[in-house]
Amino acid sequence: MFAVYASEPNPENPLDALVVGERPEPEVPEGWVKVAVKAASLNMHDIWTLRGVGIKPDQFPMILGCDGAGVLEDGTEVVLHSVINAPGWQGDDTLDPKRTLLTEKHQGTFADHVIVPARNAVPKPPGLSFAEAATMGTAWLTAYRMLFVKSGLRPGQTMLVQGASGGVSTALVQLGRAAGLRVWVTGRSEEKRALAEQLGAHQTFESGARLPERVDGVFETVGKATWGHSLKSLKPGGIVVVSGSTSGPDPSADLQRVFFLQLRVAGSTMGTRDELEDMLRYLELTGIRPRIGKELPLSEAAEGMRLMQEGETSGKVVFTH
């Protein structure tokens, strides 16, 4: 079958490890299902896989793609839940110590077909296109859990999103606006800030800018480059929710500020199957839809990867069949 995959880890030049070609059709174990992929979205996780981060060398070659939407063999249209749990795991999907994502142990969605446990194929709402549905499993589910499960923020409060144009950031803007929060966003360029305003941000600011007032919660995916600003932007008792560190994982903790102002720091990773179902219903109720910055045929995956690596994305990159 046609697939886009990482041939080997390449920490220095990850795109050199990208191959567009043929891979064997997957066998379907008991309890798993085969999905004909109609659309799949790109995540930074795919760049990390090409670099060899979070995957053992003997797992290569690995088909890329954490997210996707497609059709089961009986014709059911589905959205894929990307978190694969250990057999028999009970409880929060994200707390399973043996959990993996697609592309870490199991082959991913950048292919004609992908296999997943039956519970990971969630019915797709008819109002979502396959391209829109393909963005749900990682970026949107991560944003949904950060905002509605981890932050504790209420309608009417103020949230700050660090970074204006990434998949998680754009989802946070739309989810927060629809939920009745005042949404502020930082962005490195005027173009990225304009995108955030188009998606519903009430105000946007240059990265690191002094805000008109402190906020109730900050949503972090950037890490080292914005961490100091995030802590300085919080009200006493405020919370910063972290789900990524694209600029580096090791900023100054600024512990004096944390304890003196009684700030809270909460980590958040992906989300559960139940949260994915709730989020899909939320989109149906509110009518909000993901921002797709670029839609490309899967055969042009290298171009999408280049755009992401160079920070030129404005919304999600989606590959379609």
ZADO-1210 file (C-alpha; in nm, 4 decimals, padded with zeros to 6 digits):
<atoms>
<atom x="00.0000" y="00.0000" z="00.0000" code="MET" pos="1"/>
<atom x="00.1016" y="00.3624" z="-00.0514" code="PHE" pos="2"/>
<atom x="00.2546" y="00.5197" z="00.2607" code="ALA" pos="3"/>
<atom x="00.4743" y="00.8001" z="00.3916" code="VAL" pos="4"/>
<atom x="00.7254" y="00.6748" z="00.6446" code="TYR" pos="5"/>
<atom x="01.0466" y="00.7345" z="00.8347" code="ALA" pos="6"/>
<atom x="01.3162" y="00.5001" z="00.7116" code="SER" pos="7"/>
<atom x="01.5522" y="00.5597" z="01.0045" code="GLU" pos="8"/>
<atom x="01.6146" y="00.8174" z="01.2783" code="PRO" pos="9"/>
<atom x="01.7939" y="01.1309" z="01.1578" code="ASN" pos="10"/>
<atom x="01.8402" y="01.3813" z="01.4431" code="PRO" pos="11"/>
<atom x="02.0228" y="01.6431" z="01.2349" code="GLU" pos="12"/>
<atom x="01.8275" y="01.6360" z="00.9068" code="ASN" pos="13"/>
<atom x="01.4916" y="01.4742" z="00.9809" code="PRO" pos="14"/>
<atom x="01.3399" y="01.5290" z="00.6362" code="LEU" pos="15"/>
<atom x="01.6223" y="01.3230" z="00.4831" code="ASP" pos="16"/>
<atom x="01.4698" y="01.0190" z="00.6575" code="ALA" pos="17"/>
<atom x="01.1279" y="01.0741" z="00.4949" code="LEU" pos="18"/>
<atom x="01.0238" y="00.8226" z="00.2286" code="VAL" pos="19"/>
<atom x="00.7162" y="00.8316" z="00.0050" code="VAL" pos="20"/>
<atom x="00.6606" y="00.4827" z="-00.1267" code="GLY" pos="21"/>
<atom x="00.5136" y="00.1399" z="-00.0591" code="GLU" pos="22"/>
<atom x="00.4731" y="-00.0552" z="00.2646" code="ARG" pos="23"/>
<atom x="00.3088" y="-00.3936" z="00.3330" code="PRO" pos="24"/>
<atom x="-00.0656" y="-00.4035" z="00.3968" code="GLU" pos="25"/>
<atom x="-00.1242" y="-00.4421" z="00.7733" code="PRO" pos="26"/>
<atom x="-00.2557" y="-00.7599" z="00.9298" code="GLU" pos="27"/>
<atom x="-00.5528" y="-00.7122" z="01.1632" code="VAL" pos="28"/>
<atom x="-00.5199" y="-00.8760" z="01.5081" code="PRO" pos="29"/>
<atom x="-00.8248" y="-00.9851" z="01.7043" code="GLU" pos="30"/>
<atom x="-00.9952" y="-00.6865" z="01.8635" code="GLY" pos="31"/>
<atom x="-00.8490" y="-00.4427" z="01.6109" code="TRP" pos="32"/>
<atom x="-01.0051" y="-00.2888" z="01.2998" code="VAL" pos="33"/>
<atom x="-00.8745" y="-00.1809" z="00.9606" code="LYS" pos="34"/>
<atom x="-00.9479" y="00.1764" z="00.8540" code="VAL" pos="35"/>
<atom x="-00.9256" y="00.3085" z="00.4989" code="ALA" pos="36"/>
<atom x="-00.7692" y="00.6496" z="00.5632" code="VAL" pos="37"/>
<atom x="-00.9407" y="00.9435" z="00.3935" code="LYS" pos="38"/>
<atom x="-00.7455" y="01.2238" z="00.5636" code="ALA" pos="39"/>
<atom x="-00.4620" y="01.2531" z="00.8157" code="ALA" pos="40"/>
<atom x="-00.3155" y="01.5595" z="00.9861" code="SER" pos="41"/>
<atom x="00.0443" y="01.6540" z="01.0563" code="LEU" pos="42"/>
<atom x="00.1807" y="01.7131" z="01.4071" code="ASN" pos="43"/>
<atom x="00.5191" y="01.8141" z="01.5486" code="MET" pos="44"/>
<atom x="00.5252" y="01.4587" z="01.6826" code="HIS" pos="45"/>
<atom x="00.5933" y="01.3441" z="01.3236" code="ASP" pos="46"/>
<atom x="00.9037" y="01.5628" z="01.3029" code="ILE" pos="47"/>
<atom x="01.0210" y="01.4201" z="01.6369" code="TRP" pos="48"/>
<atom x="00.9675" y="01.0673" z="01.5027" code="THR" pos="49"/>
<atom x="01.1879" y="01.1466" z="01.2027" code="LEU" pos="50"/>
<atom x="01.4505" y="01.2679" z="01.4499" code="ARG" pos="51"/>
<atom x="01.4211" y="00.9426" z="01.6464" code="GLY" pos="52"/>
<atom x="01.2710" y="01.0987" z="01.9604" code="VAL" pos="53"/>
<atom x="01.0248" y="00.8789" z="02.1521" code="GLY" pos="54"/>
<atom x="01.0814" y="00.5760" z="01.9309" code="ILE" pos="55"/>
<atom x="01.3330" y="00.2933" z="01.9517" code="LYS" pos="56"/>
<atom x="01.5702" y="00.2424" z="01.6566" code="PRO" pos="57"/>
<atom x="01.4395" y="-00.1090" z="01.5974" code="ASP" pos="58"/>
<atom x="01.0864" y="00.0319" z="01.5374" code="GLN" pos="59"/>
<atom x="01.1915" y="00.1745" z="01.2008" code="PHE" pos="60"/>
<atom x="01.0720" y="00.1903" z="00.9290" code="PRO" pos="61"/>
<atom x="00.7691" y="00.3630" z="01.0825" code="MET" pos="62"/>
<atom x="00.4695" y="00.4997" z="00.8941" code="ILE" pos="63"/>
<atom x="00.4080" y="00.8527" z="01.0203" code="LEU" pos="64"/>
<atom x="00.0797" y="01.0125" z="01.1278" code="GLY" pos="65"/>
<atom x="-00.0783" y="01.0169" z="01.4742" code="CYS" pos="66"/>
<atom x="-00.4177" y="01.1411" z="01.3552" code="ASP" pos="67"/>
<atom x="-00.6676" y="01.0445" z="01.0925" code="GLY" pos="68"/>
<atom x="-01.0228" y="00.9853" z="00.9813" code="ALA" pos="69"/>
<atom x="-01.1562" y="00.7241" z="00.7455" code="GLY" pos="70"/>
<atom x="-01.3934" y="00.4380" z="00.6824" code="VAL" pos="71"/>
<atom x="-01.4244" y="00.0938" z="00.8391" code="LEU" pos="72"/>
<atom x="-01.4748" y="-00.2110" z="00.6208" code="GLU" pos="73"/>
<atom x="-01.8504" y="-00.1989" z="00.6961" code="ASP" pos="74"/>
<atom x="-01.8721" y="00.1618" z="00.5733" code="GLY" pos="75"/>
<atom x="-01.8795" y="00.3358" z="00.9130" code="THR" pos="76"/>
<atom x="-01.7072" y="00.6754" z="00.9058" code="GLU" pos="77"/>
<atom x="-01.4710" y="00.7172" z="01.2011" code="VAL" pos="78"/>
<atom x="-01.2303" y="00.9526" z="01.3761" code="VAL" pos="79"/>
<atom x="-00.9211" y="00.7900" z="01.5238" code="LEU" pos="80"/>
<atom x="-00.8290" y="00.8161" z="01.8915" code="HIS" pos="81"/>
<atom x="-00.4492" y="00.8200" z="01.8847" code="SER" pos="82"/>
<atom x="-00.3740" y="00.6873" z="02.2355" code="VAL" pos="83"/>
<atom x="-00.3197" y="00.3106" z="02.2298" code="ILE" pos="84"/>
<atom x="-00.3541" y="00.1566" z="02.5765" code="ASN" pos="85"/>
<atom x="-00.2106" y="-00.1661" z="02.7111" code="ALA" pos="86"/>
<atom x="-00.4552" y="-00.4582" z="02.6912" code="PRO" pos="87"/>
<atom x="-00.6883" y="-00.4588" z="02.9903" code="GLY" pos="88"/>
<atom x="-00.6053" y="-00.1038" z="03.1038" code="TRP" pos="89"/>
<atom x="-00.8864" y="00.0590" z="03.3042" code="GLN" pos="90"/>
<atom x="-00.9178" y="00.4282" z="03.3838" code="GLY" pos="91"/>
<atom x="-00.7854" y="00.7494" z="03.2289" code="ASP" pos="92"/>
<atom x="-00.6274" y="00.6579" z="02.8936" code="ASP" pos="93"/>
<atom x="-00.3494" y="00.9132" z="02.9424" code="THR" pos="94"/>
<atom x="-00.2309" y="00.7731" z="03.2770" code="LEU" pos="95"/>
<atom x="-00.1546" y="00.4235" z="03.1487" code="ASP" pos="96"/>
<atom x="00.2234" y="00.3881" z="03.1997" code="PRO" pos="97"/>
<atom x="00.2402" y="00.1553" z="02.8979" code="LYS" pos="98"/>
<atom x="00.0348" y="00.3749" z="02.6646" code="ARG" pos="99"/>
<atom x="00.1735" y="00.4688" z="02.3256" code="THR" pos="100"/>
<atom x="00.0680" y="00.6942" z="02.0414" code="LEU" pos="101"/>
<atom x="00.0367" y="00.5817" z="01.6850" code="LEU" pos="102"/>
<atom x="00.3886" y="00.6021" z="01.5293" code="THR" pos="103"/>
<atom x="00.5657" y="00.5194" z="01.8576" code="GLU" pos="104"/>
<atom x="00.5058" y="00.1438" z="01.8465" code="LYS" pos="105"/>
<atom x="00.2232" y="00.0954" z="01.5988" code="HIS" pos="106"/>
<atom x="00.2266" y="00.2156" z="01.2381" code="GLN" pos="107"/>
<atom x="00.0593" y="00.5499" z="01.1684" code="GLY" pos="108"/>
<atom x="-00.2052" y="00.7050" z="00.9469" code="THR" pos="109"/>
<atom x="-00.0044" y="00.8393" z="00.6513" code="PHE" pos="110"/>
<atom x="-00.1028" y="00.5382" z="00.4424" code="ALA" pos="111"/>
<atom x="-00.3882" y="00.3810" z="00.2509" code="ASP" pos="112"/>
<atom x="-00.4825" y="00.1796" z="00.5607" code="HIS" pos="113"/>
<atom x="-00.4153" y="00.1836" z="00.9345" code="VAL" pos="114"/>
<atom x="-00.5114" y="-00.0650" z="01.2056" code="ILE" pos="115"/>
<atom x="-00.6217" y="00.0411" z="01.5548" code="VAL" pos="116"/>
<atom x="-00.7971" y="-00.1240" z="01.8513" code="PRO" pos="117"/>
<atom x="-01.1731" y="-00.1261" z="01.7864" code="ALA" pos="118"/>
<atom x="-01.2370" y="00.1219" z="02.0731" code="ARG" pos="119"/>
<atom x="-01.0034" y="00.3728" z="01.9039" code="ASN" pos="120"/>
<atom x="-01.2345" y="00.4095" z="01.6032" code="ALA" pos="121"/>
<atom x="-01.4880" y="00.6721" z="01.7161" code="VAL" pos="122"/>
<atom x="-01.7956" y="00.7465" z="01.4995" code="PRO" pos="123"/>
<atom x="-01.7447" y="01.0634" z="01.2942" code="LYS" pos="124"/>
<atom x="-02.0198" y="01.3264" z="01.3179" code="PRO" pos="125"/>
<atom x="-02.1756" y="01.3779" z="00.9734" code="PRO" pos="126"/>
<atom x="-02.1219" y="01.7535" z="01.0006" code="GLY" pos="127"/>
<atom x="-01.7417" y="01.7174" z="01.0040" code="LEU" pos="128"/>
<atom x="-01.5530" y="01.6635" z="00.6798" code="SER" pos="129"/>
<atom x="-01.2827" y="01.3968" z="00.6779" code="PHE" pos="130"/>
<atom x="-01.0170" y="01.6703" z="00.6662" code="ALA" pos="131"/>
<atom x="-01.1685" y="01.8448" z="00.9686" code="GLU" pos="132"/>
<atom x="-01.2112" y="01.5171" z="01.1573" code="ALA" pos="133"/>
<atom x="-00.8470" y="01.4283" z="01.0917" code="ALA" pos="134"/>
<atom x="-00.7329" y="01.7185" z="01.3143" code="THR" pos="135"/>
<atom x="-00.9249" y="01.6039" z="01.6216" code="MET" pos="136"/>
<atom x="-00.7146" y="01.3261" z="01.7745" code="GLY" pos="137"/>
<atom x="-00.4043" y="01.5147" z="01.8850" code="THR" pos="138"/>
<atom x="-00.4166" y="01.8958" z="01.8544" code="ALA" pos="139"/>
<atom x="-00.7846" y="01.9514" z="01.9271" code="TRP" pos="140"/>
<atom x="-00.8125" y="01.6808" z="02.1913" code="LEU" pos="141"/>
<atom x="-00.5013" y="01.8179" z="02.3635" code="THR" pos="142"/>
<atom x="-00.6530" y="02.1678" z="02.3642" code="ALA" pos="143"/>
<atom x="-00.9908" y="02.0408" z="02.4889" code="TYR" pos="144"/>
<atom x="-00.8327" y="01.8584" z="02.7840" code="ARG" pos="145"/>
<atom x="-00.6080" y="02.1546" z="02.8698" code="MET" pos="146"/>
<atom x="-00.9020" y="02.3945" z="02.8818" code="LEU" pos="147"/>
<atom x="-01.1961" y="02.1927" z="03.0111" code="PHE" pos="148"/>
<atom x="-01.0318" y="01.9184" z="03.2194" code="VAL" pos="149"/>
<atom x="-00.7113" y="02.0722" z="03.3551" code="LYS" pos="150"/>
<atom x="-00.7471" y="02.4505" z="03.3812" code="SER" pos="151"/>
<atom x="-01.0579" y="02.4954" z="03.5963" code="GLY" pos="152"/>
<atom x="-01.1301" y="02.8265" z="03.4215" code="LEU" pos="153"/>
<atom x="-01.4860" y="02.9557" z="03.4053" code="ARG" pos="154"/>
<atom x="-01.6753" y="03.1567" z="03.1431" code="PRO" pos="155"/>
<atom x="-01.5971" y="03.5246" z="03.1881" code="GLY" pos="156"/>
<atom x="-01.2376" y="03.4683" z="03.2994" code="GLN" pos="157"/>
<atom x="-00.9324" y="03.5577" z="03.0907" code="THR" pos="158"/>
<atom x="-00.7030" y="03.3044" z="02.9248" code="MET" pos="159"/>
<atom x="-00.3718" y="03.3672" z="02.7478" code="LEU" pos="160"/>
<atom x="-00.2552" y="03.1387" z="02.4669" code="VAL" pos="161"/>
<atom x="00.1183" y="03.1504" z="02.4006" code="GLN" pos="162"/>
<atom x="00.1752" y="03.1189" z="02.0270" code="GLY" pos="163"/>
<atom x="-00.0870" y="03.2123" z="01.7727" code="ALA" pos="164"/>
<atom x="-00.0779" y="02.9715" z="01.4814" code="SER" pos="165"/>
<atom x="-00.0053" y="02.6135" z="01.5866" code="GLY" pos="166"/>
<atom x="-00.2661" y="02.3396" z="01.5877" code="GLY" pos="167"/>
<atom x="-00.3164" y="02.3323" z="01.9665" code="VAL" pos="168"/>
<atom x="-00.3093" y="02.7130" z="01.9896" code="SER" pos="169"/>
<atom x="-00.5695" y="02.7717" z="01.7200" code="THR" pos="170"/>
<atom x="-00.7921" y="02.5062" z="01.8785" code="ALA" pos="171"/>
<atom x="-00.7604" y="02.6740" z="02.2201" code="LEU" pos="172"/>
<atom x="-00.8649" y="03.0090" z="02.0730" code="VAL" pos="173"/>
<atom x="-01.1770" y="02.8636" z="01.9140" code="GLN" pos="174"/>
<atom x="-01.2728" y="02.6454" z="02.2105" code="LEU" pos="175"/>
<atom x="-01.2199" y="02.9260" z="02.4612" code="GLY" pos="176"/>
<atom x="-01.4161" y="03.1828" z="02.2618" code="ARG" pos="177"/>
<atom x="-01.7080" y="02.9429" z="02.2167" code="ALA" pos="178"/>
<atom x="-01.7049" y="02.8676" z="02.5917" code="ALA" pos="179"/>
<atom x="-01.7367" y="03.2346" z="02.6914" code="GLY" pos="180"/>
<atom x="-01.3832" y="03.3083" z="02.8064" code="LEU" pos="181"/>
<atom x="-01.1934" y="03.6255" z="02.7195" code="ARG" pos="182"/>
<atom x="-00.9184" y="03.5001" z="02.4894" code="VAL" pos="183"/>
<atom x="-00.5806" y="03.6749" z="02.4613" code="TRP" pos="184"/>
<atom x="-00.3049" y="03.5450" z="02.2348" code="VAL" pos="185"/>
<atom x="00.0631" y="03.6195" z="02.1757" code="THR" pos="186"/>
<atom x="00.2249" y="03.5783" z="01.8356" code="GLY" pos="187"/>
<atom x="00.5624" y="03.6458" z="01.6755" code="ARG" pos="188"/>
<atom x="00.4268" y="03.8104" z="01.3606" code="SER" pos="189"/>
<atom x="00.1434" y="04.0388" z="01.2619" code="GLU" pos="190"/>
<atom x="00.0160" y="03.7691" z="01.0248" code="GLU" pos="191"/>
<atom x="-00.0047" y="03.5084" z="01.3009" code="LYS" pos="192"/>
<atom x="-00.1772" y="03.7522" z="01.5361" code="ARG" pos="193"/>
<atom x="-00.4283" y="03.8389" z="01.2639" code="ALA" pos="194"/>
<atom x="-00.5077" y="03.4686" z="01.2245" code="LEU" pos="195"/>
<atom x="-00.5795" y="03.4411" z="01.5988" code="ALA" pos="196"/>
<atom x="-00.8168" y="03.7366" z="01.5773" code="GLU" pos="197"/>
<atom x="-00.9952" y="03.5786" z="01.2805" code="GLN" pos="198"/>
<atom x="-01.0472" y="03.2667" z="01.4909" code="LEU" pos="199"/>
<atom x="-01.1987" y="03.4598" z="01.7818" code="GLY" pos="200"/>
<atom x="-00.9212" y="03.6059" z="01.9972" code="ALA" pos="201"/>
<atom x="-01.0404" y="03.9212" z="02.1739" code="HIS" pos="202"/>
<atom x="-00.6913" y="04.0736" z="02.1795" code="GLN" pos="203"/>
<atom x="-00.3477" y="03.9774" z="02.0489" code="THR" pos="204"/>
<atom x="-00.0018" y="04.0892" z="02.1568" code="PHE" pos="205"/>
<atom x="00.3576" y="04.0561" z="02.0431" code="GLU" pos="206"/>
<atom x="00.5485" y="03.7731" z="02.2078" code="SER" pos="207"/>
<atom x="00.6675" y="03.8816" z="02.5508" code="GLY" pos="208"/>
<atom x="00.4614" y="04.2024" z="02.5547" code="ALA" pos="209"/>
<atom x="00.3356" y="04.3469" z="02.8812" code="ARG" pos="210"/>
<atom x="-00.0381" y="04.2734" z="02.9081" code="LEU" pos="211"/>
<atom x="-00.3046" y="04.5260" z="03.0128" code="PRO" pos="212"/>
<atom x="-00.3768" y="04.3115" z="03.3189" code="GLU" pos="213"/>
<atom x="-00.2902" y="03.9705" z="03.4568" code="ARG" pos="214"/>
<atom x="-00.4846" y="03.6665" z="03.3463" code="VAL" pos="215"/>
<atom x="-00.6513" y="03.3708" z="03.5167" code="ASP" pos="216"/>
<atom x="-00.4808" y="03.1018" z="03.3094" code="GLY" pos="217"/>
<atom x="-00.2005" y="03.0595" z="03.0553" code="VAL" pos="218"/>
<atom x="-00.1794" y="02.7790" z="02.8001" code="PHE" pos="219"/>
<atom x="00.1749" y="02.6764" z="02.7147" code="GLU" pos="220"/>
<atom x="00.3056" y="02.4708" z="02.4236" code="THR" pos="221"/>
<atom x="00.6165" y="02.6804" z="02.3492" code="VAL" pos="222"/>
<atom x="00.8247" y="02.6224" z="02.6626" code="GLY" pos="223"/>
<atom x="01.1564" y="02.7924" z="02.7310" code="LYS" pos="224"/>
<atom x="01.1031" y="03.0969" z="02.5069" code="ALA" pos="225"/>
<atom x="00.7746" y="03.2014" z="02.6713" code="THR" pos="226"/>
<atom x="00.7822" y="03.0462" z="03.0196" code="TRP" pos="227"/>
<atom x="00.9003" y="03.3564" z="03.2038" code="GLY" pos="228"/>
<atom x="00.6326" y="03.5670" z="03.0358" code="HIS" pos="229"/>
<atom x="00.3676" y="03.3054" z="03.1191" code="SER" pos="230"/>
<atom x="00.4425" y="03.3177" z="03.4924" code="LEU" pos="231"/>
<atom x="00.4622" y="03.6976" z="03.4978" code="LYS" pos="232"/>
<atom x="00.1247" y="03.7180" z="03.3221" code="SER" pos="233"/>
<atom x="-00.0681" y="03.5232" z="03.5877" code="LEU" pos="234"/>
<atom x="-00.2848" y="03.6615" z="03.8656" code="LYS" pos="235"/>
<atom x="-00.2083" y="03.5358" z="04.2179" code="PRO" pos="236"/>
<atom x="-00.3493" y="03.1834" z="04.2334" code="GLY" pos="237"/>
<atom x="-00.3538" y="03.1536" z="03.8541" code="GLY" pos="238"/>
<atom x="-00.2698" y="02.8415" z="03.6567" code="ILE" pos="239"/>
<atom x="-00.0416" y="02.7620" z="03.3657" code="VAL" pos="240"/>
<atom x="-00.1319" y="02.4458" z="03.1737" code="VAL" pos="241"/>
<atom x="00.1570" y="02.2918" z="02.9804" code="VAL" pos="242"/>
<atom x="00.1295" y="02.0411" z="02.6979" code="SER" pos="243"/>
<atom x="00.4484" y="02.1053" z="02.5028" code="GLY" pos="244"/>
<atom x="00.7900" y="02.2698" z="02.4924" code="SER" pos="245"/>
<atom x="00.8775" y="02.3246" z="02.1269" code="THR" pos="246"/>
<atom x="01.1413" y="02.5901" z="02.2094" code="SER" pos="247"/>
<atom x="01.3061" y="02.3837" z="02.4839" code="GLY" pos="248"/>
<atom x="01.2063" y="02.2005" z="02.8044" code="PRO" pos="249"/>
<atom x="01.4344" y="02.3674" z="03.0594" code="ASP" pos="250"/>
<atom x="01.3408" y="02.7273" z="03.1455" code="PRO" pos="251"/>
<atom x="01.4040" y="02.8867" z="03.4850" code="SER" pos="252"/>
<atom x="01.1349" y="02.7573" z="03.7187" code="ALA" pos="253"/>
<atom x="01.1108" y="03.0994" z="03.8919" code="ASP" pos="254"/>
<atom x="01.0090" y="02.9191" z="04.2101" code="LEU" pos="255"/>
<atom x="00.9924" y="03.2349" z="04.4219" code="GLN" pos="256"/>
<atom x="00.7170" y="03.3686" z="04.1971" code="ARG" pos="257"/>
<atom x="00.5421" y="03.0313" z="04.1974" code="VAL" pos="258"/>
<atom x="00.5213" y="02.9957" z="04.5752" code="PHE" pos="259"/>
<atom x="00.4796" y="03.3617" z="04.6665" code="PHE" pos="260"/>
<atom x="00.1853" y="03.4114" z="04.4271" code="LEU" pos="261"/>
<atom x="00.0597" y="03.0557" z="04.4848" code="GLN" pos="262"/>
<atom x="00.0670" y="02.9806" z="04.1131" code="LEU" pos="263"/>
<atom x="-00.0337" y="02.6384" z="03.9860" code="ARG" pos="264"/>
<atom x="00.1423" y="02.4437" z="03.7117" code="VAL" pos="265"/>
<atom x="-00.0483" y="02.1567" z="03.5490" code="ALA" pos="266"/>
<atom x="00.0814" y="01.9167" z="03.2881" code="GLY" pos="267"/>
<atom x="-00.1562" y="01.7866" z="03.0236" code="SER" pos="268"/>
<atom x="-00.1054" y="01.5155" z="02.7625" code="THR" pos="269"/>
<atom x="-00.3496" y="01.4261" z="02.4843" code="MET" pos="270"/>
<atom x="-00.6925" y="01.3175" z="02.6156" code="GLY" pos="271"/>
<atom x="-00.9219" y="01.0194" z="02.6651" code="THR" pos="272"/>
<atom x="-01.1615" y="00.8505" z="02.4277" code="ARG" pos="273"/>
<atom x="-01.4553" y="00.9850" z="02.6300" code="ASP" pos="274"/>
<atom x="-01.3148" y="01.3369" z="02.6039" code="GLU" pos="275"/>
<atom x="-01.2804" y="01.2930" z="02.2283" code="LEU" pos="276"/>
<atom x="-01.6472" y="01.1939" z="02.2043" code="GLU" pos="277"/>
<atom x="-01.7474" y="01.4903" z="02.4236" code="ASP" pos="278"/>
<atom x="-01.5423" y="01.7270" z="02.2098" code="MET" pos="279"/>
<atom x="-01.7004" y="01.6024" z="01.8881" code="LEU" pos="280"/>
<atom x="-02.0428" y="01.6720" z="02.0382" code="ARG" pos="281"/>
<atom x="-01.9203" y="02.0161" z="02.1499" code="TYR" pos="282"/>
<atom x="-01.8260" y="02.0994" z="01.7913" code="LEU" pos="283"/>
<atom x="-02.1678" y="01.9848" z="01.6736" code="GLU" pos="284"/>
<atom x="-02.3399" y="02.2036" z="01.9346" code="LEU" pos="285"/>
<atom x="-02.1328" y="02.5167" z="01.8779" code="THR" pos="286"/>
<atom x="-02.0702" y="02.4900" z="01.5051" code="GLY" pos="287"/>
<atom x="-01.6989" y="02.5693" z="01.5417" code="ILE" pos="288"/>
<atom x="-01.4647" y="02.3958" z="01.3006" code="ARG" pos="289"/>
<atom x="-01.0865" y="02.3525" z="01.2944" code="PRO" pos="290"/>
<atom x="-00.8714" y="02.5927" z="01.0979" code="ARG" pos="291"/>
<atom x="-00.7004" y="02.4010" z="00.8167" code="ILE" pos="292"/>
<atom x="-00.4018" y="02.6018" z="00.7048" code="GLY" pos="293"/>
<atom x="-00.2920" y="02.3757" z="00.4204" code="LYS" pos="294"/>
<atom x="-00.4510" y="02.0732" z="00.2536" code="GLU" pos="295"/>
<atom x="-00.2191" y="01.8607" z="00.0413" code="LEU" pos="296"/>
<atom x="-00.2322" y="01.5181" z="-00.1224" code="PRO" pos="297"/>
<atom x="-00.0442" y="01.2583" z="00.0804" code="LEU" pos="298"/>
<atom x="00.2079" y="01.2282" z="-00.2035" code="SER" pos="299"/>
<atom x="00.3229" y="01.5843" z="-00.1198" code="GLU" pos="300"/>
<atom x="00.3840" y="01.5113" z="00.2489" code="ALA" pos="301"/>
<atom x="00.7405" y="01.6398" z="00.2276" code="ALA" pos="302"/>
<atom x="00.6134" y="01.9910" z="00.1525" code="GLU" pos="303"/>
<atom x="00.3840" y="01.9835" z="00.4556" code="GLY" pos="304"/>
<atom x="00.6723" y="01.8648" z="00.6720" code="MET" pos="305"/>
<atom x="00.8904" y="02.1492" z="00.5455" code="ARG" pos="306"/>
<atom x="00.6227" y="02.4066" z="00.6268" code="LEU" pos="307"/>
<atom x="00.5913" y="02.2753" z="00.9821" code="MET" pos="308"/>
<atom x="00.9653" y="02.2501" z="01.0416" code="GLN" pos="309"/>
<atom x="01.0152" y="02.6098" z="00.9244" code="GLU" pos="310"/>
<atom x="00.7238" y="02.7441" z="01.1292" code="GLY" pos="311"/>
<atom x="00.5236" y="02.8529" z="00.8250" code="GLU" pos="312"/>
<atom x="00.1952" y="02.6885" z="00.9228" code="THR" pos="313"/>
<atom x="-00.1236" y="02.8830" z="00.9993" code="SER" pos="314"/>
<atom x="-00.3568" y="02.6163" z="01.1299" code="GLY" pos="315"/>
<atom x="-00.3381" y="02.2435" z="01.0689" code="LYS" pos="316"/>
<atom x="-00.1671" y="02.0760" z="00.7734" code="VAL" pos="317"/>
<atom x="-00.3885" y="01.7944" z="00.6444" code="VAL" pos="318"/>
<atom x="-00.3016" y="01.5237" z="00.3928" code="PHE" pos="319"/>
<atom x="-00.5864" y="01.3737" z="00.1904" code="THR" pos="320"/>
<atom x="-00.6279" y="01.0686" z="-00.0306" code="HIS" pos="321"/>
</atoms>
